[in-house]
Amino acid sequence: MSGTRKPKTTRKKKDPNAPKRSLSAYMFFANENRDIVRSENPGITFGGVGKLLGEKWKALTPDEKSPYEQKAENDKKRYEQEKANYLAQQQ
């Protein structure tokens, strides 16, 4: 390897007052079912919980996913509104 190095890039600090991003339908599902998966599988690893949640999500029918998709849509609208208000205050 040669001795050339990439210059370090610094990321801009995130404003703590900025609105939180919206959650996806899967995240609403995972938050609701994570404790259930843990209680059904005592001693399961963190990665194992994620794997089981992913399998359960894939197994859901579109009708079963619709409440989570509706929550995600509502959260997206909330985020867009909060973001617009936040950006208006910045100017």
N, C-alpha and C positions, 0 to 999 in steps of 0.2 A: 504494500500500500504506500501511496505517496504521503508526504507530510502535510498536504493541504487539508484544511478543516473548514467546515461550513461555519460561517459566523452565526453566533447564537441569536435567535430571534426572540424577542420578548413579546408576550401577549398582553393586550390591553386588559387592565383589571375590569372585571364586571361590576357594574354599579349595583350595590346591594338594594337600592330602591327600585330597580327595574322589575317589571312584572315577571312572575314565574311562567315558564313555557307551559303550553297545554299538554295534557296527558293523552296518550293514544287509547283506543278502545282496549287493546291488550293490557295496558297498564291498569286500567280500571278493573279489568277481570282479575289480573294478578294480585292487586291489592286486596280484593274481596276474597280471594281463594287461597292466599298464601298460608294463613293460619290453619285452614282446613287440611291442606296438604301436609303441613308439619305435624298436625295431630294424628293424621292417618299413618304417617311414616316417622315414628320417633327415631331420633338419631340420624336423620337424613342430612346430607351435606348441603351447603348453600347452593352449589352447582346442581345438585340433584333436585332441589326444590324448583329451580328455574327450568330444568329439563322436563319435569312432570307437568309444570304449569303450561309449558309450550305444547306438550302433547295433548293436554286437556283442551287448550285453546283451538288447536287444529281439528280436534274431534267435534267441536261444536257446530251445529247447523247454523245457517244464516239467521234463522228466527231466534235462536238462542244467543247469537252475537248482537242482535239488534239493540237491546237495552244498553249494552256497553258502547256501541257505536253512537247511540243517541247522547250518552253522557259525554263522549269524546267531542261530538259536534258542539254541544253546549259549552264545554270547556274551551274549545277553540274560539267560539264567539266571545267568551269572557276574556280570553287572552288578547284577542284582536282589539277589543274595546279598551282594555287596560293599557295596551301598548300605544294606541292612538292617544289616550289621555297623557301618558308618560311622555311621548314625543312632543306633544303640544306644550307641555310644561318646560321642556328642555330648550325651546326656542325663545 
